[in-house]
Amino acid sequence: QVQLVESGGGLVQAGGSLTLSCAASGLTFGSYSMGWFRQAPGEERKFVALISWRGDSTTIANSVKGRFIISRDNAKNTVSLQMNSLKPEDTAVYYCAADRLGGRAPTRVSEYDYWGQGTQVTVSS
């Protein structure tokens, strides 16, 4: 059974930093592309960042480029999202996701096979 468990969310002031982690189990982690998405109330789930199965390629959404960094540790089956210079508009539930077709760069919700339960990030102004 595949499980993705996010952690690290919380309340932070604007300009602050948070690091989210996602622990994966029940899958061959090193062969999956991993992504982060976020969903604010009343909005659709949106792409934030992804990292290739080997960790040698990343794609970052324009809205967070220069502020967020995605990384992975295939030995520990984890993927992280370091979020810096946070803004109130970054407030959302953040989800990690796994794409079993590790050779592509998926940015759409429909391209991912597995999802975590999400972790809340709230940025106060």
C-alpha positions as CSV (number, residue, x, y, z in Angstrom):
1,Q,0.0,0.0,0.0
2,V,1.4,3.3,-1.1
3,Q,1.6,6.0,1.5
4,L,2.7,9.6,1.2
5,V,2.8,11.5,4.5
6,E,3.5,15.2,4.6
7,S,4.8,17.1,7.6
8,G,6.3,20.5,8.5
9,G,3.3,22.8,7.9
10,G,2.3,25.5,10.3
11,L,1.8,29.2,10.9
12,V,4.6,31.6,9.9
13,Q,4.9,35.3,9.5
14,A,5.4,36.9,6.1
15,G,9.0,36.8,5.1
16,G,9.6,33.6,7.1
17,S,10.6,30.1,6.1
18,L,9.2,26.6,6.4
19,T,10.4,23.3,5.1
20,L,7.9,20.6,4.2
21,S,8.8,16.9,4.1
22,C,7.0,14.0,2.5
23,A,7.8,10.5,3.6
24,A,7.0,7.8,1.0
25,S,6.4,4.1,1.6
26,G,5.0,1.1,-0.4
27,L,6.6,2.1,-3.7
28,T,10.0,2.0,-5.4
29,F,10.6,5.6,-4.5
30,G,13.7,6.1,-6.6
31,S,11.8,5.5,-9.9
32,Y,9.1,8.1,-9.3
33,S,9.0,11.7,-10.1
34,M,7.8,13.6,-7.1
35,G,5.8,16.8,-7.0
36,W,4.3,19.4,-4.7
37,F,1.0,21.1,-5.2
38,R,-1.1,23.5,-3.2
39,Q,-4.7,24.3,-2.8
40,A,-6.1,27.4,-1.3
41,P,-9.8,27.6,-0.1
42,G,-12.1,27.8,-3.1
43,E,-9.4,27.3,-5.6
44,E,-8.2,24.4,-7.7
45,R,-5.1,22.4,-6.8
46,K,-2.1,24.0,-8.4
47,F,1.4,22.9,-9.3
48,V,4.3,24.2,-7.2
49,A,7.4,22.1,-7.9
50,L,8.6,18.7,-9.1
51,I,11.8,16.8,-9.1
52,S,12.9,14.0,-11.4
53,W,13.4,10.4,-10.1
54,R,17.2,10.9,-9.9
55,G,16.9,14.3,-8.5
56,D,18.9,15.9,-11.3
57,S,16.1,18.0,-12.7
58,T,13.6,20.3,-11.1
59,T,10.7,22.4,-12.3
60,I,9.4,25.3,-10.2
61,A,6.2,27.2,-10.7
62,N,6.7,30.9,-11.7
63,S,4.8,32.0,-8.6
64,V,7.4,30.6,-6.3
65,K,10.5,30.6,-8.4
66,G,13.5,32.0,-6.5
67,R,11.8,31.3,-3.2
68,F,11.1,27.6,-3.1
69,I,13.5,24.7,-3.5
70,I,12.6,21.1,-4.0
71,S,14.9,18.2,-3.1
72,R,14.8,14.5,-2.5
73,D,16.7,11.8,-0.7
74,N,16.2,8.5,-2.4
75,A,18.0,6.7,0.4
76,K,15.4,7.9,2.9
77,N,12.4,7.9,0.6
78,T,11.7,11.6,1.3
79,V,11.1,14.7,-0.7
80,S,11.3,18.2,0.7
81,L,10.1,21.6,-0.1
82,Q,12.1,24.5,1.3
83,M,10.0,27.6,1.3
84,N,11.6,31.0,1.9
85,S,10.4,34.6,1.8
86,L,6.8,33.3,2.4
87,K,3.9,35.6,1.4
88,P,0.3,35.5,2.6
89,E,-0.7,34.3,-0.9
90,D,1.3,31.1,-0.2
91,T,-1.3,30.1,2.3
92,A,-2.7,26.8,1.3
93,V,-2.8,23.1,2.0
94,Y,0.3,21.6,0.4
95,Y,0.3,18.1,-1.0
96,C,3.0,15.8,-2.2
97,A,2.4,13.5,-5.1
98,A,4.1,10.6,-6.9
99,D,4.2,9.9,-10.6
100,R,5.2,6.4,-11.5
101,L,6.3,7.4,-15.0
102,G,9.5,8.8,-13.7
103,G,10.9,9.9,-17.1
104,R,8.7,12.9,-17.6
105,A,8.1,16.3,-15.9
106,P,4.4,16.2,-14.8
107,T,2.8,19.5,-13.8
108,R,-0.8,18.5,-13.9
109,V,-2.8,16.9,-11.1
110,S,-4.0,14.2,-13.5
111,E,-0.5,13.0,-14.2
112,Y,0.2,11.9,-10.6
113,D,-0.7,8.4,-9.3
114,Y,-0.5,8.9,-5.5
115,W,-1.2,11.8,-3.1
116,G,-0.6,12.6,0.5
117,Q,-3.2,13.9,2.8
118,G,-1.8,17.4,2.8
119,T,-0.4,19.8,5.3
120,Q,-1.6,23.3,6.1
121,V,0.7,26.3,5.6
122,T,-0.6,29.6,6.8
123,V,1.3,32.8,6.3
124,S,0.2,35.8,8.3
125,S,0.8,39.4,7.1
